[in-house]
Amino acid sequence: MPTWQAHADVPGPVSRIAKDYPLVILSNSMVDLIPHSARNIGVPFHAVLTAEEAGAYKPLMRPFEYMLDQLGCAPEDMMHVSSSPRYDLMTAHDLGFGAQVLVDRGDEPATGHNGVTPREEVHETPAWLGHV
């Protein structure tokens, strides 16, 4: 995992978002593995949190609740971006996250409901937030 790189379409748009929004990774990874992935994206993260720290794996609510507790914010203040309806977006919806964005990489079937905004690629997300 230390050599794994982000999808090629991720660093540019994420760096534009990072200028105005605190970025957080909530990973099903372990504490000793995720720093490499975060560093390989090449943008500053406000927090990098893991399932190991939360004591549970997504799609359970516990990792999300752990993240909200660590950040001291409410779900409605959050936008969750993921390519996984099953492991991320359905739980974010159930917890009342302000927005859920599906980056459809074709790994899982899109649910077509739960308030998810589908995006073909990550590069569309900054424009959706009002960034050019």
Secondary structure, 3 states (H helix, E strand, C coil): CCCCCCCCCCHHHHHHHHCCCCCEEEECCCCCCHHHHHHHHCCCCCEEEEHHHHCCCCCCHHHHHHHHHHHCCCHHHCEEEECCHHHHHHHHHHCCCCEEEEECCCCCCCCCCCCEEEECCHHHHHHHCCCC
